[in-house]
Amino acid sequence: MTALIIILVIAALVVIYFISTYNSFVKLRNQAEEANAGIDVHLKQRYDLIPNLVETVKGYAKHESSTLEAVIKARNSAMSATTMEERDNANNVLSGTLKSLFALSESYPELKANSNFLDLQQKLSEIEKGLLNARKYYNAIAKQMNSKVEMFPSNLVASMTGFKKLSYAEVEEAAKQRVEVKF
């Protein structure tokens, strides 16, 4: 009789551990989805701001159409990305084209002094800071999830229930490089 009670207690502890671990995976998954949605909100603000920025620059730098077209093409590519990896890659390209756009403004003092351009540049800077914070939050959640998916014994629950590691929001090497604009 004592052996049966011990077996039932151990079985109950295993079931409680399994349920608790499963629920923590669900919580982390939901937090990751929330963090990903936060990134999407900032990206949407960025996408909405870019046409205004391009139109402002277009008035001053008419013969720089290739730079402006590259910004719009990168924006459209980023907006149509479906997976997180595609989105990150497309947004890294977009960031590079925006750097070129701002470098272009250095050649046009009247554009650099334009209050509308400065306001748009300030808004974009604020959006970029928010985007950076949203990516940091997502990466913190991904780190927690990935650690839990790999660590014993929670990795057993993860493999039984289909939870997998999350990819991190990263910046590719090309986006880290300094942009040089030559005229």
C-alpha positions in Angstrom: 0.0 0.0 0.0 2.8 2.4 0.8 4.5 1.7 -2.5 1.3 2.6 -4.3 1.0 5.9 -2.5 4.6 6.7 -3.3 4.0 5.9 -7.0 0.9 8.0 -7.0 2.7 11.0 -5.4 5.6 10.7 -7.9 3.1 10.5 -10.8 1.2 13.5 -9.4 4.4 15.5 -9.2 5.4 14.6 -12.7 2.0 15.7 -14.0 2.1 18.9 -12.0 5.6 19.6 -13.4 4.5 18.8 -17.0 1.5 21.2 -16.7 3.5 23.9 -15.1 6.2 23.7 -17.7 3.8 23.5 -20.6 2.0 26.7 -19.2 5.3 28.5 -19.0 6.0 27.6 -22.6 2.6 29.0 -23.6 3.3 32.2 -21.6 6.6 32.7 -23.3 5.1 32.0 -26.8 2.4 34.6 -26.1 5.0 37.1 -24.9 7.0 36.5 -28.0 3.9 37.1 -30.2 3.2 40.3 -28.3 6.8 41.5 -28.7 6.7 40.6 -32.4 3.5 42.6 -32.7 5.3 45.6 -31.0 8.0 45.4 -33.7 5.3 45.4 -36.4 3.7 48.5 -34.9 7.0 50.4 -35.1 7.7 49.1 -38.6 4.3 50.3 -39.8 5.0 53.7 -38.4 8.3 53.7 -40.2 6.7 52.6 -43.5 4.1 55.3 -43.2 6.7 58.0 -42.6 9.0 57.1 -45.5 6.8 58.4 -48.4 6.6 61.8 -46.7 10.3 61.8 -46.2 11.0 60.9 -49.8 8.6 63.5 -51.1 10.3 66.2 -49.0 13.7 65.2 -50.3 12.4 64.9 -53.9 11.7 68.6 -54.0 15.3 69.5 -53.3 17.2 66.6 -54.9 15.4 66.0 -58.2 18.4 64.5 -60.0 19.0 61.9 -57.1 16.2 59.7 -58.2 18.1 56.5 -58.0 18.5 57.0 -54.2 14.9 57.9 -53.8 13.8 54.9 -55.8 16.0 52.6 -53.8 14.3 53.8 -50.6 10.8 53.2 -52.0 11.8 49.8 -53.4 13.3 48.8 -50.0 10.2 50.0 -48.2 7.9 48.0 -50.4 10.0 44.9 -50.1 10.0 45.3 -46.3 6.2 45.7 -46.2 5.7 42.6 -48.3 7.9 40.3 -46.1 6.1 37.5 -44.5 8.5 35.6 -42.2 10.5 37.2 -39.4 13.8 36.4 -41.2 12.5 38.0 -44.5 11.2 41.0 -42.5 14.6 41.5 -40.7 16.6 41.2 -43.9 14.3 43.6 -45.8 14.3 46.1 -43.0 18.1 46.0 -42.8 18.2 46.9 -46.5 15.7 49.7 -45.8 17.9 51.0 -43.0 20.8 51.1 -45.3 18.9 53.1 -48.0 17.6 55.5 -45.3 21.2 56.1 -44.3 22.0 57.0 -47.9 19.0 59.3 -48.0 20.2 61.2 -44.9 23.7 61.3 -46.2 22.3 62.8 -49.4 20.8 65.6 -47.4 24.3 66.7 -46.4 24.8 67.8 -50.0 21.8 70.1 -49.9 22.0 72.7 -47.2 18.5 74.1 -47.9 17.1 70.6 -47.5 19.1 70.1 -44.3 17.6 73.4 -43.0 14.0 72.5 -44.0 11.8 72.3 -40.9 9.6 69.6 -42.5 12.6 67.5 -43.3 14.0 68.0 -39.8 10.7 67.1 -38.3 10.4 63.9 -40.4 14.0 63.0 -39.5 13.3 63.5 -35.8 10.1 61.3 -36.0 12.0 58.6 -37.8 14.7 58.7 -35.2 12.1 58.3 -32.4 10.6 55.4 -34.3 14.0 53.8 -34.7 14.6 54.0 -31.0 11.2 52.4 -30.3 12.0 49.7 -32.8 15.3 49.0 -31.1 13.6 48.7 -27.8 10.9 46.4 -29.2 13.6 44.2 -30.7 15.5 44.1 -27.4 12.3 43.0 -25.7 11.6 40.3 -28.3 15.2 39.0 -28.0 14.9 38.8 -24.2 11.8 36.7 -24.6 13.4 34.6 -27.3 16.4 34.0 -25.0 14.1 32.8 -22.2 12.2 30.5 -24.5 15.4 29.1 -26.1 17.0 28.4 -22.8 13.9 26.6 -21.6 13.6 24.6 -24.8 17.2 23.4 -24.5 17.5 22.9 -20.7 16.8 19.6 -19.0 14.1 18.5 -18.0 12.0 21.2 -19.7 13.4 20.2 -23.0 11.4 16.9 -22.6 8.2 18.8 -22.3 9.1 21.0 -25.2 9.8 18.1 -27.5 6.6 16.3 -26.5 4.5 19.5 -27.1 6.2 20.9 -30.2 7.7 24.0 -28.7 10.8 25.1 -30.6 13.6 27.7 -30.3 12.7 31.2 -31.6 15.0 33.1 -33.9 16.5 36.3 -32.7 15.9 39.7 -34.3 19.3 40.4 -35.7 21.0 43.0 -37.8 23.0 41.6 -40.7 26.6 42.5 -41.2 26.0 44.8 -44.2 23.6 47.0 -42.2 26.3 47.5 -39.5 28.7 48.9 -42.1 29.1 52.7 -42.5 27.4 54.1 -45.5 29.5 56.1 -47.9 27.9 58.4 -50.4 30.0 59.9 -53.1 28.9 62.5 -55.7 
